[in-house]
């Protein structure tokens, strides 16, 4: 039986990972008493004695945890942004191809993708890899997320009595175009330029819809070529091609709330194309993706213990 430690288990991502693992009989969760949860010595002991550690921490604390685990044989799965483009770290999105999956299966250091970045990368990286999109393409990305993506503080803000009326309407943020997911969005896709990124938080708990619009002139192929590429690549239970987009002409960001899978679709027409991904920001966008990577490390089917339907 494998021993699992969640460093940062009190946060939203850590709690979600625990919920997915606590009913499993093939692993043993290693927990610290509340008074030792932030104690460096207790954390170091857990990090060096476990088989797999999830880091659900702010970036600085995640880097500290990696330093504390130095010399151990533990596999580190970091859900922060600290190591997503760091040398020597596997990027935890196995559906992008065998090279990505193999690095996860054999890696000791694995970075769990960011929630917004997951949709953008799932849509764009295959097109760049296949030569359907030039690396110097100038792209825009719109992403709508539920408020749980902001963690405990934003959840409390949205669910407070007498909250501000400004929260009733969707709110765009990242206005300075320095969102923390942009580096991985550029690096993993192989783009020469980061996209113009427009993240929006709205008044629903969880779910996400990511859209990348393209002009036909940007494609070195046809919309049908894109559909066929997605259909051939995304065949698994976690990420799959969904040829029909939306419901009654709408594409809901909450359609997969509570689930760990992602749907990939193509909308628009022959001249103006919409690349579309939807999933739960807490599922394939965070905790579900982390557990999926752990399953691969353990040699298990990726969907083991995940909520897919």
C-alpha angles and dihedrals in degrees: 000000000000122000117226127195124192110203104200096024093158095066126087096262093043092050091049092051090049091052090055094048107037094078094050120105097197095070139046121220116222111209134184125220112258092252091056098044093103098028109120095212094049091046092049091051091051093044093052097043100047127084095221130017127196115206110208096170144114113278097261092049091047091055089049090051092052089052091049090052094050112132095021125114093229119128109234120213107189117198093183126089092248099100108020094114097022117128114258095023122115116227108235103227105102095175090074089079146290094294091059093043094048093051089053094048094051101029129108094197118048127174116211110221123249118257099244091037092056094066096042094048093045089055102040109030095066091051092052092044092051094046094246091118126039118237089235093057114136107224140182125210128195119193128182117195139178117250094253086079087076093062129228096328095054092042089054090047093053095042098045122116112251093017122174116281088228087078092064092077129055112271125209116214139171085070094163092061091239099111112160093238095060097086093058092041088059100036100047094045092047093233119157090218133038114241125253095259124205112184117184128191118205139186101274127093105238142355136085140217120193122191129187113188120207136185113226088240089066092059123084089207139016134293087253090058088056092049092050092048093052092044091054095044104039104055101124130103093252101046118023142165114256110193095189113069126206137339120278091340095315131104110209120208089205097055094104098034110148093020133104100218134092130218121210119201142165121221137167124064140278093290104036117033131195119205106200137190129174132183141127114291087217093045120044085000094061132336098026090051090050092052090046089056091048090053091055091049088054093048093248130134107278094239095057110135094358127129106238104156 
